[in-house]
Every structure is written in structure tokens, then in C-alpha cells.
Amino acid sequence: MSPMRRRLGLLIALAVILLSLAGLPGPPPAHAADTLLSQGRPVTVSSTESPFAGANAVDGDPGTRWSSAFADPQWIQVDLGTSAKISEVALNWEAAYAKAFQIQVSADARTWSTVHETATGTGGNQRLTVSGTGRYVRVYGTQRATQYGYSLWEFQVYGTKDTGGDPDPTPSEKLLSYGKTGAASSSQTDGNCWECTPARAFDRDPASRWATSPTNGWTDPGWISVDLGATAQISKVVLQWDPAYAKAFQIQVSPDNTNWTPIYSTTAGTGFKQTLTVSGTGRYVRMYGTQRATPYGYSLWEFQVYGTGGAPVTPPPLPPDPADPPRIVWQDEFNTPAGTKPDPAKWTADPGTGPNNELEYYTNHDNASMDGTGHLVMEARKQATPGTSCPTDPLTGSGTCQYTSARMNTGNKFEFTYGRVEARIKVPKGNGLWPAFWMMGADFLDGRPWPYNGEVDIMEVLGKDVKTSYSTVHAPAYNGAGGIGAPYKLPGDVDYSDDFHVWAAHWDSKGIVYSLDGRTVLTLDKAQIEQTRGPWVFDHPFYLILNLAVGGDWPGPTDASTPFPAKMLVDYVRVYQ
């Protein structure tokens, strides 16, 4: 070999080494038919060394990384969104790598199976051939190779989506009960459950239900049946119970609505969501309850019958999940000149008094305008509004609303189902202040009352505790103080009012993943909530809301120390699908 060729070979080898050290992607996966499943998916981590967030390890950018606290053990996990067969995991370590670690998979992010384990990790670029099935995959580090933490430029999971583990019906199964005629032992219609007729259990609407009558129906037995329209072969029944569920019941079939044959029986009903594999033939299917689990009657949000045959009515299609990666579909950057009001093509002012015993009167955009530097300013002022009525203000003793503020929404202008919703916001500090960024089910505007429409709170911060933020969902079975959510803080217990922060919700058919500044803070899994808390009512259009409340049951009243005017600044609001 000539000296020139040797020098060229050395240069090529050196270039390969430098590219590896720079963290650029390595060769394609060994299993060429498999797909990169992890990129852009929600991530949860044991800890973060700010600003190296977990999302950096799955963003496809070899120049960004996740880094943990300097302690053992630490972990990073990715939610693939659905069960998958995992064939390979690629790890691109920063200098702070794991000497001992495991690759683990899980169906529920609680019970983990190890598919790779080593105590002699080498760092650098590692491509690990594995075999396992799960929705969640994590790297679990037990011994650091340095005095620092664990740090990954990229964490990539390859495989194929596992249709064999999908709990949804097989292609041959159809939903036979949608829109069909129902009958029941009795039905409830009163202020506690309006028009809770049998049809409500067959409408594929998780926010409407059937219930037995309190007048004479809170007795045993109690039943609800459906006419499938023609003889069918029944393979599965799904029951989504209200808290008034059956401890003992049967699923029965009949050819004539008179002679019934049990195809399922239990004396240990669990309530919530039950998916029952059955086998039987009939035109009519019935849930026949023989022992109530509570002093109340029987009540079902949904009673779904699957199988073949019958005379099924095709239900409306379910909304599609966001693209992966998603694209921006709506945004407001608030870049208009100082004093400009919110864009009327995007936002509607929501004037009037607030709920929750709040003390403010929301004006018609008088308290909302641009600052000329790219921000929307929502301003709360100590300003009485004659002719209005609010709870008594503790500072003045007046029942006239003593404060004004801003509330606006995108209802009837922009409504959407699923996506990544985010806003960059700086919140104010002060007792009684209550800034929020949230969503309401669009059917609220058509008359469906709260909480049946569903509410998704992306950000709430109380001015009396600006080191804590909250994300929550509210539905018929869990609302108010019983809503499902969690408080969370910034790394280092930093004050939220000191700077802007990005609150986001990744919302799809599997649930909602909340994040703050790219760090996952809360994951709500639809299937888990249906099995433990009640129906999930968030698979339909919602609209966006921004507001700055003053006072109320949760934040409490203002006092002499509350600064006015108080300003909530919004840098942008964006929606990706």
C-alpha cells in the first residue's frame, strides 16, 4: 500500500472516531425490517441534571442529551404508546456512562422484565440485541463508571408494534350493540341522573349512563338488555361500571327475549371496567345483576357487545392519533404591536364573574393586550365594577366585584382532538392570584354541563405557593377535589414566577402525558384510569382557555400584600398534531 493510501486510510479511520465521539448516529439497526419506535415519544426519568432533560435522549438530535443526578440507581424510560416487540436498543453514552445497567420492558410501567444486563458496560455507542415485549422500555443504571451521573446523547428502541398483545377487538369482531334498542328492569330520571335510560349504555358516550330507578329499582335483581337486531355470535362484553356496580351478575343471551342462557357468571364483580371473553349465540344480550355492591342500584356508563352477525350500526370513526412526529396546526406568537388586543380570529373574550367563589370580574379584553415584545399580558387589577356581584371581598367588605382580570378561549374558533398542546408562560406571585392554562370539552358550548364534557388542566399555579404547579383532569367520575392529577416542582425548588416556563400536554388515544420544560411530570394512562377510577371522557374536541383568576375556594383571598396590577405573561400558545 502506498504512503498516500495509508494516510488516506488513517484519515478515514480518524474521521469515523471523531464522528463517534461527536455523538452522531451509528449504523442502521441490525434488524433491518424493524422500526425506530422511541423517537419523540414521552420520557420519564429518575432525575435530571438541569438543563439536560430526558426528552433530549429521544429527540433524534445527537447534540442534545439527558443527564441524571450523581447517585445510584438512576433510570430513563420511554413510553412507546402501544405494546411492541423489542429487538434492539441503541445507547449513545456521554462520558458519564453506566458500568452496570439493565434494559427492562414493561406493559404498565410498574412491573419490569429484564432483557439485557451487564456489569461491564463500555460506554460509547452500544447496540444491544434484545428480545422482549412491552409498551415501556427503560435503561436502569446501578453503577456509574465515573463520579458523575448517567448521561445519554441518544436512547433508541427498535422493534415492531405487537398486534398480538393489542386488547382491542380482532378485525373479525365488530361492536354489535352501538345504537341498538335497550330495555331495563327500571331507569333513573331525576336531578342526580337525568334521562339515565338504557340507550345511554349503548351510545359509545362514556359520559352518559344507565341507572336503575331509586324509586323501586334499588333492589335485586336488576338488569339491562340489548336487541342486536339479528342473531349474533357473541365473543366479548365490555362493562364500564359507575360506582353502583354488581358484585354478582350474569351475562345472558336469548333468541327471543324470553328464554335466557348464561354465558358468564361471577359473584366477585370488581366494578370499573371489565372486559369479559365469552362465547354464546343470541339476538338479545343481558346483564343480569343479582347482588349489588353498594346500597344503591346498578349503573353502567357503557355496555358493549362484540362479535359477528347481528345487524350492527357502524359507529362514528374514532379520532386519529397525532402524526409522529407531529406538525404545528395552530399557534399564536403574540407578536403584534403594544396595546393590540388578542386576535379576534383566534380568541374570544369570556367576560363575567368567575366560578369557584372567585372575586374578579372578567372584562371584554380590557385587561388583555400585547406588550410589543412578543407577549400577551393578562392583567389583574384592583378595580371595582359597579353593578356586579361577587362573594364578599375580605379587604373592603363589599359584595361588588372589587377586581378585574382577563379570561379568553378559542371556543367555536379552534377546537381539536388530540395533539401536543403547549404554552410558554410567566406566572405572577401574590396571595389570591390563580393563573391557569387549560381546556374544556367543546360540547360544553352546546349545553352539556361540567364535568360531563371533560376538563383538562395543563397548568395551574397558586400565587400563594409559586413553587408548585398542578396538572389535572376532571370527568363525571372524578372531579373537583377528586380530579386526577399531581403537584410538581421545578429542579432546585425554583420559583415559577421568576421566569418563563413551557407547560405542555401530549394527548392521544392512550392518555395524556404532561411535561414542564421538556421534563415529564405526570402520565395519565387511559386504560389504567378506566380500570381504577372511571370512564375516560377526553376522546372528543376541546378548546383552549387562558385566564388569571383572583380569589376563590382554592387559592383563597387576596390580602394587603397582594401586588396590583398583577400580570400573567404568555409568550406563545401552540398546538401540534
C-alpha positions as a printed Julia matrix, in Angstrom:
577×3 Matrix{Float64}:
   0.0     0.0    0.0
   1.37    3.4   -0.91
   2.09    6.02   1.8
  -0.68    8.19   0.29
  -3.23    5.37   0.56
  -2.11    4.59   4.13
  -2.53    8.28   5.07
  -5.97    8.31   3.44
  -6.98    5.2    5.4
  -5.78    6.76   8.64
  -7.74    9.94   7.9
 -10.89    7.93   7.25
 -10.42    5.95  10.46
  -9.82    9.18  12.38
 -12.95   10.7   10.87
 -15.0     7.68  11.97
 -13.65    8.01  15.52
 -14.39   11.75  15.62
 -17.91   11.2   14.33
 -18.48    8.62  17.04
 -17.12   10.95  19.72
 -19.36   13.74  18.39
 -22.36   11.55  19.1
 -23.53   11.2   15.5
 -25.82    8.27  14.73
 -24.22    4.91  14.1
 -25.18    2.31  11.5
 -28.8     1.27  10.94
 -30.31   -1.38  13.2
 -29.17   -4.97  12.79
 -32.81   -5.95  12.26
 -33.35   -4.02   9.06
 -37.1    -4.66   8.96
 -37.63   -3.17  12.41
 -38.67    0.41  13.1
 -37.31    3.14  15.37
 -40.17    3.32  17.9
 -38.81    5.67  20.56
 -38.11    8.94  18.74
 -40.2    11.81  20.07
 -42.11    9.58  22.49
 -42.85   10.66  26.11
 -39.99   10.07  28.54
 -39.87    9.7   32.32
 -36.62    9.85  34.31
 -35.5     9.26  37.87
 -33.81   12.68  37.96
 -32.45   15.42  35.74
 -29.28   17.47  35.88
 -30.71   20.75  34.58
 -30.94   21.59  31.71
 -30.28   18.1   30.3
 -33.89   16.82  30.17
 -34.93   13.23  29.45
 -36.66   14.21  26.2
 -33.24   15.08  24.77
 -32.33   11.38  24.6
 -35.17   10.54  22.19
 -35.24   13.68  20.03
 -33.02   12.32  17.25
 -30.52   15.14  17.83
 -27.06   13.73  18.7
 -26.03   17.1   20.09
 -28.55   17.08  22.96
 -28.5    14.75  25.94
 -30.14   13.6   29.16
 -28.11   13.65  32.35
 -29.05   12.37  35.8
 -28.19   13.22  39.37
 -24.83   11.96  40.68
 -26.15    8.88  42.53
 -27.1     5.21  42.06
 -29.51    3.89  40.87
 -30.91    6.11  38.11
 -33.14    5.38  35.12
 -34.72    6.69  31.95
 -37.84    5.15  30.4
 -39.71    5.77  27.17
 -43.41    5.16  26.5
 -43.79    3.66  23.01
 -47.55    4.36  23.08
 -48.53    0.75  22.48
 -47.16   -2.72  23.11
 -44.22   -3.62  20.83
 -41.83   -6.48  20.23
 -38.4    -5.07  21.03
 -35.44   -6.35  19.0
 -32.68   -3.81  19.62
 -31.72   -0.92  21.91
 -29.07    1.61  20.85
 -27.32    3.66  23.54
 -25.04    6.57  22.71
 -23.34    7.39  26.01
 -21.75   10.64  27.01
 -18.53   10.32  29.06
 -20.7     9.75  32.16
 -21.81    6.21  31.3
 -23.08    3.14  33.15
 -20.7     0.4   34.15
 -23.6    -1.75  35.36
 -27.11   -1.44  33.95
 -30.17   -3.31  32.75
 -32.51   -2.89  29.8
 -36.05   -3.58  31.02
 -39.5    -3.76  29.42
 -42.96   -3.38  30.95
 -46.61   -3.42  29.94
 -47.66   -0.92  32.62
 -44.51    0.94  33.81
 -44.85   -0.83  37.17
 -43.78   -4.47  36.67
 -40.49   -4.79  34.78
 -38.74   -7.68  32.96
 -35.0    -7.56  32.24
 -33.99   -8.27  28.62
 -30.3    -7.27  28.92
 -27.93   -6.96  31.87
 -24.23   -6.18  32.22
 -21.74   -5.26  34.91
 -19.0    -4.38  32.4
 -20.52   -1.57  30.37
 -18.1     0.1   27.98
 -19.86    3.38  27.24
 -19.65    4.9   23.79
 -22.06    3.6   21.15
 -23.71    0.34  22.21
 -26.14   -1.62  20.04
 -27.8    -4.32  22.09
 -29.76   -7.17  20.54
 -32.65   -7.98  22.88
 -35.93   -9.88  22.85
 -38.95   -8.74  24.8
 -42.43   -7.26  24.58
 -43.76   -4.15  26.28
 -45.1    -0.65  25.93
 -42.39    0.85  28.15
 -38.63    0.39  27.84
 -36.06    1.68  30.3
 -32.35    1.82  30.97
 -31.81    1.11  34.67
 -28.32    2.08  35.83
 -27.0     0.53  39.03
 -23.29    1.5   38.94
 -21.79    4.64  37.42
 -18.47    4.47  35.61
 -17.48    7.96  36.86
 -18.16   10.18  39.85
 -20.82   11.93  37.77
 -24.31   10.65  36.93
 -25.62    8.85  33.86
 -25.79   10.69  30.56
 -27.11    9.61  27.13
 -26.92   11.51  23.87
 -29.41    9.07  22.37
 -31.63    6.21  23.65
 -33.18    4.4   20.69
 -35.58    1.46  20.78
 -36.2    -0.64  17.65
 -38.87   -3.26  17.02
 -42.36   -3.81  15.67
 -45.74   -2.95  17.13
 -47.2    -6.02  18.77
 -50.7    -6.54  17.38
 -50.89   -9.86  19.24
 -50.95   -8.03  22.56
 -53.49   -5.43  21.49
 -56.56   -5.54  23.77
 -58.77   -4.07  21.03
 -61.14   -6.35  19.13
 -59.76   -8.54  16.36
 -60.7    -7.45  12.82
 -63.43  -10.13  12.66
 -65.1    -8.77  15.82
 -67.48   -5.85  15.49
 -69.2    -3.65  18.01
 -72.74   -5.01  17.7
 -74.55   -3.05  20.4
 -73.91    0.55  19.27
 -77.12    2.48  18.75
 -79.32   -0.57  19.32
 -82.57   -0.73  21.29
 -82.21   -1.41  25.01
 -84.52   -2.38  27.86
 -84.04   -2.5   31.62
 -85.66   -3.53  34.87
 -86.01    0.23  35.65
 -84.38    3.56  34.8
 -83.49    6.71  36.74
 -84.55   10.21  35.71
 -84.04   12.89  38.33
 -81.64   15.64  39.34
 -78.94   13.12  40.17
 -79.12   11.19  36.92
 -81.14   12.85  34.17
 -82.55   10.51  31.49
 -80.31    7.61  32.56
 -82.13    5.29  30.16
 -80.87    2.01  28.64
 -79.94    3.77  25.38
 -77.22    5.69  27.25
 -75.28    2.46  27.78
 -75.21    1.72  24.05
 -74.25    5.17  22.66
 -70.45    4.8   22.96
 -70.51    8.01  25.0
 -68.51    7.44  28.2
 -70.11   10.47  29.88
 -73.7     9.2   29.72
 -75.06    6.23  31.67
 -77.95    3.97  32.5
 -79.02    3.53  36.13
 -81.82    1.73  37.93
 -84.56    3.85  39.47
 -84.21    4.95  43.12
 -88.0     4.69  43.45
 -88.29    0.95  43.09
 -85.13   -0.2   41.33
 -82.52   -0.23  44.09
 -83.27   -3.86  44.69
 -82.04   -7.23  43.48
 -82.24   -8.44  40.8
 -81.68   -5.61  38.28
 -80.93   -5.91  34.59
 -80.29   -4.2   31.26
 -80.56   -5.87  27.84
 -79.9    -5.01  24.21
 -81.54   -6.18  20.99
 -78.77   -6.75  18.41
 -81.34   -6.85  15.6
 -80.45  -10.36  14.42
 -78.78  -13.49  15.73
 -75.11  -12.97  16.57
 -72.15  -14.94  17.84
 -71.0   -13.13  20.99
 -67.27  -13.17  21.8
 -66.74  -10.27  24.15
 -68.65   -7.97  26.51
 -67.22   -4.75  27.93
 -68.81   -3.18  31.02
 -67.82    0.26  32.3
 -69.44    0.5   35.7
 -70.47    3.52  37.69
 -69.68    3.14  41.44
 -73.11    1.45  41.7
 -71.9    -1.86  40.29
 -72.8    -5.52  40.51
 -70.93   -7.81  42.88
 -72.77  -10.83  41.45
 -74.12  -10.91  37.92
 -74.52  -12.95  34.75
 -74.16  -12.19  31.07
 -77.04  -13.94  29.34
 -78.12  -14.47  25.72
 -81.55  -15.19  24.27
 -83.05  -15.9   20.85
 -86.46  -14.47  21.77
 -86.02  -12.06  24.73
 -87.79  -14.63  26.92
 -85.61  -17.69  27.36
 -82.15  -16.76  28.66
 -78.9   -18.75  28.77
 -75.95  -17.63  30.97
 -72.59  -17.4   29.15
 -70.74  -15.7   32.01
 -71.3   -15.68  35.76
 -69.46  -14.19  38.74
 -70.01  -13.49  42.43
 -66.85  -11.36  42.71
 -67.51   -8.41  40.39
 -64.85   -5.69  40.6
 -66.66   -2.71  39.14
 -64.92   -0.08  36.99
 -64.08   -1.52  33.55
 -64.5    -5.24  32.96
 -63.63   -6.88  29.64
 -65.19  -10.33  29.53
 -64.29  -13.03  27.0
 -67.47  -15.05  26.38
 -68.95  -17.47  23.87
 -72.63  -17.65  23.02
 -75.27  -17.15  20.35
 -78.38  -15.0   20.51
 -80.17  -11.9   19.31
 -80.53  -10.44  22.8
 -77.77   -9.95  25.39
 -78.41   -9.06  29.02
 -76.51   -8.09  32.13
 -78.49   -9.69  34.96
 -77.4    -8.42  38.39
 -78.24  -10.5   41.43
 -76.24   -8.74  44.16
 -75.45   -5.03  44.35
 -72.03   -3.96  45.64
 -73.45   -0.8   47.26
 -76.75    0.29  48.86
 -77.6     1.91  45.53
 -78.78    0.23  42.35
 -76.99   -0.83  39.17
 -75.44    1.69  36.78
 -73.36    1.35  33.6
 -71.65    4.08  31.6
 -71.11    1.59  28.77
 -72.38   -1.91  27.93
 -70.64   -3.02  24.73
 -71.21   -6.33  22.94
 -68.7    -7.58  20.35
 -68.9   -10.5   17.94
 -70.08  -11.43  14.47
 -73.51  -11.44  12.87
 -76.28   -9.31  14.31
 -77.32   -6.14  12.49
 -74.62   -3.7   13.57
 -74.83    0.05  13.12
 -71.43    1.45  12.17
 -70.4     3.93  14.87
 -68.68    7.22  14.02
 -64.94    6.71  13.43
 -62.65    7.31  16.37
 -60.32   10.32  16.02
 -56.85    9.6   14.61
 -53.8     9.94  16.8
 -51.37   12.8   16.09
 -48.7    12.22  13.48
 -45.3    11.07  14.71
 -43.54   13.45  14.68
 -46.43   15.92  14.91
 -46.73   19.15  12.88
 -47.93   22.51  14.1
 -51.6    23.16  13.27
 -52.42   26.28  15.32
 -50.38   28.94  17.09
 -50.39   32.43  18.49
 -46.98   34.04  19.0
 -48.45   37.36  20.28
 -46.04   39.39  18.15
 -48.34   42.32  17.32
 -47.65   45.94  18.43
 -48.02   47.12  22.02
 -51.62   47.67  23.05
 -53.05   45.31  20.39
 -55.93   43.19  21.63
 -55.99   39.39  21.24
 -56.56   38.21  17.67
 -60.37   38.0   17.23
 -59.9    35.24  14.65
 -58.32   33.08  17.35
 -59.64   34.22  20.74
 -62.98   35.16  22.26
 -63.18   37.22  25.44
 -65.13   35.49  28.2
 -66.5    38.33  30.34
 -68.4    37.98  33.59
 -67.85   36.67  37.07
 -65.85   33.51  37.65
 -66.9    30.21  39.25
 -65.41   28.72  42.45
 -66.35   31.82  44.53
 -63.77   33.94  42.72
 -63.6    37.67  43.41
 -62.85   39.08  39.95
 -64.98   40.34  37.09
 -63.56   39.3   33.7
 -63.68   42.21  31.23
 -64.19   42.2   27.47
 -60.44   42.16  26.7
 -59.9    45.43  28.67
 -57.35   43.51  30.75
 -55.64   41.65  27.87
 -53.23   43.17  25.33
 -49.8    42.77  23.73
 -46.71   44.36  25.28
 -44.94   44.89  21.94
 -42.11   42.5   22.8
 -43.85   39.26  21.85
 -46.01   38.67  24.93
 -49.7    38.63  25.77
 -50.28   40.43  29.08
 -53.26   39.29  31.16
 -53.59   41.82  33.97
 -55.49   41.57  37.26
 -56.32   44.98  38.73
 -57.81   46.24  41.97
 -60.73   47.88  40.23
 -64.39   47.74  41.27
 -67.09   47.04  38.67
 -70.38   48.74  39.68
 -73.49   46.68  39.2
 -71.73   43.34  39.61
 -71.98   40.79  42.4
 -69.13   38.71  43.83
 -68.5    36.94  47.14
 -67.72   39.46  49.86
 -64.24   40.89  49.48
 -62.45   40.44  52.85
 -60.43   43.65  52.4
 -63.35   46.01  51.71
 -66.35   44.04  52.97
 -68.09   44.77  49.66
 -70.21   42.35  47.63
 -69.48   44.3   44.47
 -66.66   42.75  42.42
 -63.53   44.61  43.56
 -61.11   43.21  40.94
 -60.98   42.92  37.17
 -58.99   40.44  35.14
 -58.83   38.55  31.81
 -60.2    35.24  30.56
 -60.32   34.15  26.92
 -60.85   30.99  24.91
 -60.77   29.51  21.41
 -64.28   28.03  21.53
 -66.05   27.94  18.14
 -62.83   29.25  16.55
 -60.35   26.44  17.15
 -61.39   23.09  18.58
 -59.4    19.89  18.2
 -58.99   16.3   19.33
 -55.52   15.05  20.3
 -52.16   16.7   19.85
 -49.31   18.3   21.72
 -50.57   21.48  23.39
 -48.04   23.86  24.89
 -47.66   27.41  26.17
 -44.7    29.4   27.46
 -45.91   31.39  30.45
 -44.58   33.54  33.28
 -46.95   33.49  36.26
 -47.46   36.25  38.86
 -46.85   35.94  42.59
 -49.24   37.08  45.31
 -51.88   35.74  47.68
 -55.19   35.09  45.93
 -53.8    35.02  42.36
 -54.64   31.97  40.26
 -53.22   31.78  36.71
 -54.29   28.87  34.51
 -53.87   27.32  31.04
 -56.49   24.65  30.38
 -59.0    23.02  28.01
 -62.74   22.35  28.11
 -64.71   19.77  26.13
 -66.31   21.66  23.25
 -69.73   20.14  23.94
 -69.86   22.45  26.97
 -70.71   25.21  24.46
 -73.62   23.08  23.21
 -75.14   22.74  26.66
 -73.52   19.64  28.15
 -72.8    20.55  31.79
 -69.46   20.3   33.54
 -67.9    17.84  34.3
 -69.63   15.6   31.71
 -67.85   17.5   28.92
 -64.41   16.87  30.49
 -61.77   19.36  31.64
 -58.01   19.15  31.09
 -55.95   21.49  33.28
 -52.46   21.86  31.81
 -51.16   24.49  34.25
 -52.49   25.91  37.49
 -50.29   27.79  39.96
 -51.46   29.41  43.17
 -49.93   32.81  43.82
 -49.51   31.92  47.49
 -47.23   28.99  46.55
 -45.36   29.76  43.34
 -43.01   26.81  43.81
 -45.76   24.28  42.97
 -47.68   23.69  39.75
 -50.63   21.38  39.14
 -51.93   19.39  36.15
 -55.3    17.65  36.48
 -58.22   16.11  34.58
 -61.88   16.27  35.61
 -64.67   13.92  34.48
 -68.04   12.74  35.84
 -66.46   10.01  37.98
 -63.55   12.18  39.22
 -63.83   15.94  39.52
 -63.29   18.87  41.81
 -61.08   17.8   44.7
 -61.36   14.25  43.33
 -59.82   15.12  39.97
 -56.87   13.02  38.82
 -53.58   14.89  38.79
 -50.47   15.77  40.73
 -48.43   18.71  42.02
 -44.83   19.1   40.86
 -41.92   21.45  41.4
 -39.0    22.82  39.43
 -35.49   21.35  39.94
 -33.93   23.05  42.91
 -37.36   24.16  44.15
 -37.14   27.28  41.97
 -39.9    29.91  42.0
 -42.16   29.65  38.91
 -42.73   33.4   38.9
 -39.02   34.1   38.35
 -39.06   33.22  34.65
 -40.99   31.78  31.72
 -41.65   28.03  31.61
 -43.17   25.73  28.97
 -46.17   23.7   30.11
 -47.28   21.02  27.67
 -49.72   18.1   27.35
 -49.23   15.29  24.83
 -52.77   13.99  24.34
 -53.73   10.94  22.28
 -55.94    7.86  22.33
 -53.79    6.25  25.05
 -53.99    9.14  27.54
 -52.21   12.38  28.42
 -48.55   12.96  29.25
 -47.82   16.29  30.93
 -44.4    17.92  30.74
 -42.7    21.02  32.08
 -39.75   22.47  30.15
 -39.46   19.13  28.33
 -39.42   17.07  31.53
 -42.29   14.6   32.01
 -44.12   15.4   35.25
 -47.28   13.28  35.03
 -48.57   10.43  32.87
 -52.28    9.6   32.78
 -52.94    6.23  31.14
 -56.48    5.9   29.77
 -56.72    2.13  30.26
 -55.47    2.32  33.84
 -57.89    5.11  34.76
 -60.85    3.24  33.25
 -59.95    0.21  35.38
 -59.37    2.13  38.61
 -61.27    5.44  38.61
 -63.98    5.53  35.96
 -64.68    6.39  32.31
 -62.24    8.42  30.25
 -64.18   11.27  28.58
 -61.39   13.0   26.66
 -61.62   11.48  23.16
 -63.54   14.34  21.54
 -62.96   18.01  20.59
 -61.71   20.5   23.19
 -60.91   24.22  23.12
 -58.18   26.26  24.85
 -58.59   28.69  27.77
 -56.21   31.22  29.37
 -57.21   33.13  32.49
 -55.94   34.88  35.6
 -58.39   34.46  38.47
 -58.42   36.44  41.7
 -59.54   34.68  44.88
 -61.72   31.62  45.06
 -62.1    28.45  47.1
 -58.69   27.03  46.23
 -56.25   30.0   46.16
 -58.01   31.87  48.96
 -58.48   35.65  49.08
 -56.1    38.46  48.37
 -54.6    40.47  51.23
 -52.74   43.73  51.72
 -49.53   42.17  50.39
 -51.01   41.11  47.01
 -49.43   43.27  44.27
 -51.75   45.0   41.81
 -51.71   45.21  38.92
 -50.57   41.57  38.67
 -49.5    40.26  35.28
 -49.56   36.83  33.66
 -47.31   36.89  30.56
 -47.81   34.42  27.71
 -45.01   34.13  25.15
 -46.84   31.71  22.85
 -49.5    29.01  22.59
 -49.0    26.18  20.07
 -50.83   23.03  19.06
 -49.19   20.18  17.12
 -50.93   17.2   15.52
